[in-house]
């Protein structure tokens, strides 16, 4: 049995979707309002350039409180340290600000990401981008939609797209050695595609793919909280999202694209990856 064959209770899915949207929008409003004041670095993580702000921590605290107040027996995994083991089979995977460096500099490409898993399978994903006035919502088996000032839009990836006509997004890690290797890969990808975009928020890159604003996305290093909600939005819009050589998407290189483009892009990246020391 594949994950596509699993049936989920519609009432539970509706409850999780509504709670995810409410929590993401509350956190997004908090984060957006906080940006009206001076925002400073509160600490660093993997390197001096991998920053966290006090607003990240406040946003995560709000999300944890909102989710567990409604469903106290669920689990939670958050980027800024939230780690609660639940008893229901439901776990929330949250990123209080995806794109913190963008947020720190006053750029608009950042989002609050909230996903719900059932027994390890992501079933609900919400990516709230208040500075862009957009909310992305996906439920497993029900498709993906963007809510904005013009209404609600069903999402579908661009397909088919030839590799040499593809607009491809990527991202870079925070460790110097990894960035160097990623730069070498990108330098070899650029001549083979239409162009490269690097906007700095994994969840929104995946939503851009779902919306047809991008044709593909690849990156090494995204964590569960980066991928969970945006990944469901992308796959519910028709994208294929995997690691190299059929591995599950995780901290290793991930590739996301429409079905026709996925193979050629995957094979190119696998070839280039073999030529690097990363």
C-alpha positions as CSV (number, residue, x, y, z in Angstrom):
1,X,0.0,0.0,0.0
2,X,1.3,3.5,-0.9
3,X,0.6,6.7,1.0
4,X,-1.8,7.6,-1.8
5,X,-3.9,4.6,-0.9
6,X,-4.4,5.6,2.8
7,X,-7.8,7.0,3.6
8,X,-8.2,9.7,6.2
9,X,-11.2,10.8,8.2
10,X,-12.7,13.9,6.5
11,X,-13.8,15.5,9.7
12,X,-10.3,15.2,11.2
13,X,-8.8,16.6,8.0
14,X,-11.2,19.6,8.1
15,X,-10.4,20.2,11.8
16,X,-6.6,20.1,11.2
17,X,-6.9,22.4,8.1
18,X,-9.0,25.0,9.9
19,X,-6.7,25.0,12.9
20,X,-3.6,25.2,10.7
21,X,-5.0,28.2,8.8
22,X,-6.0,30.0,12.0
23,X,-2.7,29.4,13.7
24,X,-0.6,30.4,10.7
25,X,-2.6,33.6,10.2
26,X,-2.3,34.6,13.8
27,X,1.4,34.0,13.8
28,X,1.8,35.8,10.5
29,X,0.0,38.8,11.8
30,X,2.2,38.9,14.9
31,X,5.4,38.6,12.7
32,X,4.2,41.3,10.3
33,X,3.3,43.7,13.0
34,X,6.7,43.2,14.8
35,X,8.5,44.1,11.6
36,X,7.2,47.7,12.0
37,X,9.7,48.0,14.9
38,X,13.5,47.4,14.8
39,X,14.2,43.7,14.4
40,X,17.6,42.4,15.6
41,X,19.4,39.1,15.7
42,X,18.8,37.3,19.0
43,X,21.2,34.4,18.3
44,X,22.8,32.1,15.7
45,X,22.5,28.4,14.9
46,X,24.7,26.5,12.5
47,X,26.9,29.4,11.6
48,X,27.2,33.2,12.2
49,X,25.0,33.8,9.2
50,X,22.3,31.4,10.3
51,X,20.3,33.8,12.4
52,X,17.3,33.7,14.7
53,X,15.3,36.8,15.8
54,X,13.3,37.2,19.0
55,X,10.3,37.4,16.7
56,X,11.0,33.8,15.5
57,X,10.8,32.7,19.1
58,X,7.6,34.6,19.8
59,X,6.0,33.3,16.6
60,X,6.8,29.7,17.5
61,X,5.5,30.2,21.1
62,X,2.2,31.5,19.7
63,X,1.9,28.5,17.3
64,X,2.6,26.0,20.0
65,X,0.2,27.6,22.4
66,X,-2.5,27.9,19.7
67,X,-2.2,24.3,18.5
68,X,-1.8,22.6,21.9
69,X,-4.6,24.7,23.4
70,X,-6.9,23.2,20.7
71,X,-5.4,19.7,20.6
72,X,-3.3,19.2,23.7
73,X,-2.4,15.5,23.0
74,X,-0.8,16.1,19.6
75,X,2.9,16.2,19.0
76,X,4.9,19.2,17.8
77,X,8.2,19.7,16.0
78,X,9.4,23.3,15.5
79,X,12.5,24.9,14.1
80,X,13.3,26.9,17.2
81,X,13.2,24.0,19.6
82,X,9.6,23.0,20.1
83,X,9.6,19.2,20.5
84,X,6.5,17.6,22.1
85,X,5.7,13.9,21.8
86,X,2.0,13.4,21.3
87,X,-0.4,10.5,21.8
88,X,-2.9,11.0,18.9
89,X,-0.7,10.1,15.9
90,X,-1.0,13.8,14.8
91,X,2.2,15.9,14.8
92,X,2.5,19.5,13.9
93,X,5.6,20.6,12.0
94,X,6.1,24.3,12.2
95,X,8.5,27.0,10.9
96,X,7.7,30.3,12.7
97,X,9.5,32.3,10.1
98,X,10.8,30.6,6.9
99,X,13.2,33.2,5.4
100,X,14.4,34.8,8.5
101,X,17.3,36.7,6.8
102,X,14.8,38.1,4.3
103,X,12.6,39.2,7.2
104,X,15.6,40.7,9.0
105,X,16.4,42.8,6.0
106,X,12.9,44.0,5.3
107,X,12.4,41.8,2.2
108,X,8.9,40.4,1.7
109,X,9.8,36.8,0.8
110,X,9.2,35.0,4.1
111,X,6.4,32.9,5.5
112,X,4.9,31.1,8.5
113,X,4.7,27.4,7.7
114,X,2.3,25.0,9.5
115,X,1.9,21.3,8.6
116,X,0.0,18.5,10.2
117,X,1.2,14.9,9.9
118,X,-0.8,11.7,10.7
119,X,1.5,8.8,11.5
120,X,4.3,10.5,9.8
121,X,2.4,11.4,6.6
122,X,1.8,15.1,5.9
123,X,-1.9,15.6,5.4
124,X,-2.4,19.4,5.8
125,X,-0.1,22.2,4.8
126,X,-0.5,26.0,5.2
127,X,2.1,28.6,4.2
128,X,1.1,32.1,5.3
129,X,2.9,34.9,3.6
130,X,1.4,38.1,5.1
131,X,3.9,40.5,3.5
132,X,2.8,39.1,0.1
133,X,-0.9,39.0,1.1
134,X,-1.0,35.3,0.2
135,X,-2.0,32.1,2.0
136,X,-1.3,28.6,0.5
137,X,-3.4,25.7,1.7
138,X,-3.2,22.0,0.8
139,X,-5.0,18.9,2.1
140,X,-3.8,15.5,1.0
141,X,-6.0,14.2,-1.8
142,X,-7.9,17.5,-2.2
143,X,-5.5,19.7,-4.1
144,X,-3.8,23.0,-3.3
145,X,-5.0,26.5,-3.4
146,X,-3.7,30.1,-3.0
147,X,-5.9,32.7,-1.2
148,X,-5.1,36.3,-2.1
149,X,-6.8,39.6,-2.7
150,X,-8.2,38.3,-5.9
151,X,-9.9,35.3,-4.4
152,X,-9.1,31.6,-4.2
153,X,-7.1,29.9,-7.0
154,X,-6.6,26.2,-7.7
155,X,-2.9,25.5,-8.2
156,X,-1.2,23.4,-10.9
157,X,2.4,23.1,-11.8
158,X,3.7,23.9,-15.3
159,X,3.9,20.7,-17.2
160,X,5.4,19.7,-19.6
161,X,8.5,22.0,-19.5
162,X,11.8,21.3,-21.3
163,X,14.9,21.5,-19.2
164,X,16.4,24.3,-21.3
165,X,13.2,26.3,-20.9
166,X,12.8,25.8,-17.1
167,X,12.9,28.6,-14.5
168,X,14.6,26.9,-11.6
169,X,14.7,28.0,-7.9
170,X,17.4,26.9,-5.5
171,X,18.8,27.8,-2.1
172,X,22.1,27.8,-0.2
173,X,23.2,26.5,3.2
174,X,24.9,28.5,5.9
175,X,28.1,26.6,6.1
176,X,30.9,27.9,3.9
177,X,32.0,24.5,2.5
178,X,28.5,23.6,1.6
179,X,27.9,27.0,-0.1
180,X,31.0,26.6,-2.1
181,X,29.9,23.2,-3.4
182,X,26.4,24.4,-4.1
183,X,27.9,27.4,-6.0
184,X,29.8,24.9,-8.2
185,X,26.6,23.0,-9.0
186,X,24.6,26.1,-9.8
187,X,27.3,27.4,-12.1
188,X,26.8,24.2,-14.2
189,X,23.1,24.3,-14.0
190,X,22.7,27.9,-15.3
191,X,23.8,27.2,-18.9
192,X,21.3,24.3,-19.1
193,X,18.1,26.0,-18.0
194,X,16.2,29.2,-18.7
195,X,17.4,30.9,-15.5
196,X,18.0,30.5,-11.8
197,X,16.1,32.2,-8.9
198,X,17.3,32.3,-5.3
199,X,14.6,33.9,-3.1
200,X,15.6,32.6,0.3
201,X,12.5,30.7,1.6
202,X,12.0,27.0,0.8
203,X,8.3,26.9,1.6
204,X,7.6,29.8,-0.8
205,X,9.8,28.4,-3.5
206,X,7.7,25.2,-3.3
207,X,4.5,27.3,-3.4
208,X,5.9,29.2,-6.4
209,X,6.4,25.9,-8.2
210,X,2.8,24.9,-7.3
211,X,1.6,28.3,-8.7
212,X,3.4,28.0,-12.0
213,X,5.6,31.0,-11.1
214,X,8.6,28.6,-11.2
215,X,9.2,25.3,-13.1
216,X,11.4,23.5,-10.6
217,X,13.2,23.8,-7.3
218,X,16.3,22.0,-5.8
219,X,18.3,22.4,-2.7
220,X,20.5,20.5,-0.3
221,X,19.8,20.8,3.4
222,X,16.1,21.8,3.9
223,X,14.7,20.4,7.2
224,X,11.3,18.9,7.9
225,X,9.9,22.3,8.9
226,X,11.1,23.8,5.7
227,X,9.5,21.1,3.5
228,X,6.4,19.9,5.2
229,X,3.7,22.4,4.4
230,X,5.2,23.7,1.1
231,X,6.0,20.2,0.0
232,X,2.4,19.2,0.3
233,X,1.3,22.3,-1.6
234,X,3.6,21.4,-4.4
235,X,2.8,17.7,-4.6
236,X,-1.0,18.4,-4.4
237,X,-0.5,20.8,-7.4
238,X,1.1,17.9,-9.4
239,X,4.8,18.2,-8.6
240,X,7.1,15.3,-8.0
241,X,9.3,15.9,-5.0
242,X,12.0,13.4,-4.0
243,X,15.6,13.1,-3.0
244,X,18.2,11.8,-5.5
245,X,17.8,8.2,-6.8
246,X,14.3,7.8,-5.4
247,X,15.2,8.5,-1.8
248,X,12.7,10.3,0.4
249,X,13.1,14.1,0.5
250,X,15.1,15.1,3.5
251,X,18.4,16.9,4.4
252,X,20.1,15.6,1.3
253,X,19.5,17.1,-2.1
254,X,15.9,17.4,-2.9
255,X,14.4,17.9,-6.4
256,X,10.8,19.2,-7.1
257,X,9.3,19.7,-10.6
258,X,6.5,18.7,-12.8
259,X,6.5,15.1,-13.9
260,X,8.0,15.7,-17.4
261,X,10.8,18.0,-16.1
262,X,11.7,16.0,-13.0
263,X,13.7,13.2,-14.7
264,X,16.0,15.5,-16.8
265,X,16.6,17.8,-13.9
266,X,17.2,15.0,-11.4
267,X,19.7,13.3,-13.8
268,X,21.6,16.6,-14.3
269,X,21.8,17.2,-10.6
270,X,22.9,13.6,-9.9
271,X,25.7,13.9,-12.4
272,X,26.8,17.3,-11.1
273,X,26.6,16.1,-7.5
274,X,28.9,13.2,-8.3
275,X,31.5,15.7,-9.6
276,X,31.6,17.7,-6.3
277,X,33.1,17.0,-3.0
278,X,29.8,17.9,-1.2
